[in-house]
Amino acid sequence: MMNRLVIFLDFDGVLNTEQYQARLAVDGKPTKDAWGPLFDPRAVDNLRLIIDNADAAIVISSSWRYAHSLGSLRMMWELRGLPGEIFDTLACGATYISRGEEIECWLDKHGRPDYVIIDDLDDFFPAQQPRYVETNPIVGITEADAQKAIKMLQKSVSERRK
């Protein structure tokens, strides 16, 4: 049973932003490392804001989990100095099922902790919509997105305490 809050986190369009990639390219700087595109520091700061305010564990829902093992992603997290900790990745079951289905499956396995989903593409169930923060892939997680996620997570906590 997991009693921590969970963030289902996508990378592309969330931490890896079109704007930052374009800026790096214009400045002639490297756009990626061994894992893939470098993350936008502003988006990372906004993720840090959520984690600092809600002490949530991260579950990777990004398609990067098909290319990298959990251990490899954790190493990337450490080397890139990213906030929080990666608890898990969504199971790489049948790739044709929606992220919404994969999240339901994960929640069932882990005692259905409270969560938010941060993603730029809506591939989720109607019941998951109230916990979904949709990012704009150009800029990734904004401060407004972060505040929305924090509110959702804090609301979950206060409802559990009742």
C-alpha positions, -999 to 999 in steps of 0.1 A, spaced: 0 0 0 15 33 -10 3 63 10 24 89 -7 10 112 -33 20 103 -68 28 124 -99 24 105 -132 50 124 -152 54 127 -189 87 142 -203 82 154 -238 61 186 -238 63 187 -200 100 189 -190 114 187 -225 100 218 -242 100 230 -278 111 265 -266 141 253 -247 153 230 -274 150 258 -300 169 282 -276 198 256 -272 199 251 -309 201 288 -316 228 293 -290 248 264 -306 246 245 -273 241 207 -270 204 198 -270 207 164 -255 228 140 -234 230 102 -233 194 99 -223 178 123 -247 168 159 -250 178 182 -221 150 194 -199 139 230 -197 152 245 -164 121 266 -160 98 235 -163 121 216 -139 118 245 -113 80 242 -116 81 205 -110 103 212 -80 77 236 -67 51 208 -68 74 183 -51 84 208 -24 47 216 -17 32 181 -19 60 156 -12 49 134 -41 67 105 -56 72 104 -93 60 76 -116 72 80 -151 45 78 -177 67 91 -205 75 70 -235 111 74 -225 104 43 -203 104 22 -235 140 32 -242 154 33 -206 151 10 -176 139 24 -142 176 22 -130 188 42 -160 161 69 -155 170 72 -119 206 77 -128 196 104 -153 175 120 -125 205 121 -102 230 133 -128 207 160 -142 200 171 -106 163 168 -110 139 172 -81 122 145 -61 126 108 -67 114 84 -93 94 57 -75 84 37 -105 76 37 -142 42 26 -156 44 -10 -166 54 -15 -202 26 -39 -209 9 -39 -242 19 -7 -259 -15 -3 -275 -34 4 -242 -39 40 -233 -20 58 -206 -53 61 -188 -55 23 -187 -19 19 -177 -24 44 -148 -56 26 -136 -36 -7 -136 -7 9 -117 -31 25 -91 -48 -9 -86 -15 -26 -79 -4 1 -55 -35 6 -33 -48 35 -53 -28 65 -38 -39 100 -46 -23 114 -77 -20 140 -105 -12 134 -141 11 159 -159 11 154 -196 7 174 -228 -15 148 -245 -49 138 -232 -50 100 -233 -69 96 -200 -103 83 -187 -131 108 -178 -127 98 -141 -90 109 -143 -97 143 -158 -101 161 -125 -65 150 -117 -51 159 -151 -29 189 -156 -24 195 -194 8 213 -204 15 233 -235 44 214 -253 60 247 -263 67 258 -227 61 227 -206 51 229 -169 43 265 -161 40 280 -126 2 280 -131 3 243 -140 24 237 -108 -1 256 -86 -30 236 -102 -12 203 -94 -4 214 -59 -41 223 -53 -52 189 -66 -27 170 -44 -35 191 -12 -72 187 -18 -67 149 -19 -48 150 14 -74 171 32 -102 148 19 -84 117 31 -80 132 66 -118 137 70 
